[in-house]
Amino acid sequence: MAIRTIVTIPNPILKTKTQEITQIDGAIVDLVKDLLDTLNHAKEPEGAGIAATQLGFNKRVCVVRNIIYTSHAAKGYTSEDFILINPKIISKSKEVDIDWEGCLSVPNQFGKVPRHLKIKVEARTLDGNFIQINAKDLFARVIQHEIDHLDGVLFTSKVTGKIISEKELDKLYEQD
């Protein structure tokens, strides 16, 4: 449909809890297409997911990307996008991992965020079917990050330690 401008801080919609979607109509289908187009267009940096609030819509829908690293793919990874309407985490592991996160709506800021290693999510698909997804590792992190967006929570409120710039993050990765 359209590549939209991503809403960035301090826009108040980013801290707004979204409204449940009660009917999947043409407007929701168009919004999902815009989410996909915008996510696919995001290159500097690339995104792993996007929520409706990041396009300025108070709707409980997001797109999450399951990234699978492989040496056989041209980019070094393959990915599959999932559309989640009214997603809800129904179970989560006790095990937590702390790792770096960034966000298309919080440019040039990165921080270490604790996330559950495994989660089970329930949601509706664009065709209205209910699905459950068992996610782990990076995919679980992406889903938790996007559901936080739908709840009006930014990753910066969950950072342990300090928030750093992309340049500082690059230096850390060079040292490893």
N, C-alpha and C positions, 0 to 999 in steps of 0.2 A: 504494500500500500504506500507507505511513506517512511522516510527516515526523519525522525523528529529530533529536536534539540533535547539533550538530557538535562533535566533539572539538577542544579547543584546547590550546595549549602550557600547561604542560610535559608533557602526557600522553605516556608513553614509546612508545605505539604509533605516534606520528607519526614516530619515528626508527627504525622497524622495517621491514626489507625484507620485502615481502609474499611469500606463497606462491603459486606458479603454480596456476591452476585446471585440474584434470585432467578434470572432468566438469561440464557445465552442467546442473544439476539444479534442482529447485524452489527450493532455498535460494538459489541464485545468481540466479534469476529474481526472487525476492522482494527480494534485496539491490539489484539493479539498479533495481527499481521504487522502493525507498526512496531510492536515490541521486538518481533523477530527481525524486521528490516533494520531497526536501530541497533540491535545487538550485533547483527552481522556486519554492520558498517563500522562499529567501534574498533579501531585499530591501535590507537596510541593513547591509552593502553587498550588491549583487547579485554572484552568482558566475558565472564563465565555465567552471567545471568543478569536479568533485568526485571524490575517490578513496575507495575503500572504507575506508582507514585513518582518514579523517576522520569516519567513522561508527563507528569502533572495530572494524573487521573486518580481519583479516590475510589479505586475498584480493587477487589481482592483477587488479583491475577498476576502471575509472573511466568517468566520463561527461565528455566535452569538448564545448563549445559553439562552433560556428563562427558568429561574429557578423559580419554583413554590414551595413555602414552604408549607408543609403539615405534619400533625402529623401522617398520615396514611402510609407514605413511610418509608422504612427501613432506609434511610439516613436522613430523615427529610425533603426531598424535592424530587421533580421529575423535569425533564428537557426535553426540546425539542430543537434540534439544527436546525438552519436555515442557509442555504447557500445563501449568497447575492453576486450576480455578478453585478458590476457597480452600487452599491447602492447610492442613493441620498435622502437626507432629503428634502421633499417637503413642509412640514409644521411643526411648532413647537409651543408649548404653550408659553405664556408669563411667566408662573410660572416656577421658577427655584428652584432646590434643591441643596444644597451643602453637599456632603458626601465624605467619604473616598474612594480612589481608589488606586489600585496597578496595576502592569503590569508584565507579564511574561518576557518582554524584558528589564525591569528596576528592576532588583532583589533587594529585601530588601529595597524598597523605597515606601512610602505611603504618600498621601497628600489629602487634601480636595479640590474637584473640583466642580465648579458649572456646572450643566447640566439641560437642559429643562426636565420638568416632563413628558411631553407627546410629541411624535413626530409621524409623518407619513413618512414612507420610501417607496420608489419605487426601485425595483431591478429586475433582472432576476434570475430565478432559474437555476439549473444545466441542466434541460431539455429545457431551452430557453424561458420559459413562463415568462411574466411580472407579478409581484405581488406587492401589497401594503400591508404594515404592519402598524397597529396602535399599538404603543408600549407606555407603561407608566412605571413609577417608575424604578426599577432596570433594566428591559429589555430595556427601553429607554436609560438608562445610558450606558449599554453594547454596544448597537448599536452605540451611539455617540462616544464612546471610540474607537471602531474598525474603524469607518469611519474616525476618526481623523488619525489613523494609515495609512489608504489609502491615506490621504492627506499629509502625512509626518509630522504629529503633534503628539508629545508625551504628555501624561497627565501632565508631570512635568512642561510643559510650561504654564499650566492653573491652577496650584495649588494656592489656596489662603492660606496664612499663610506659615508655614514651612513644609518641607519634613522630615518625621520621619522614623525610622527603624521598622521592624516587632515587635521587642521586645518592643519598645516604644508604638506601637499601641496596642499590647496585654495588656500592663499595663493600657492604657486608657480604654479598654473594661472591664478589671477587676474592675475598679473604678465605672463603670456604673452599 
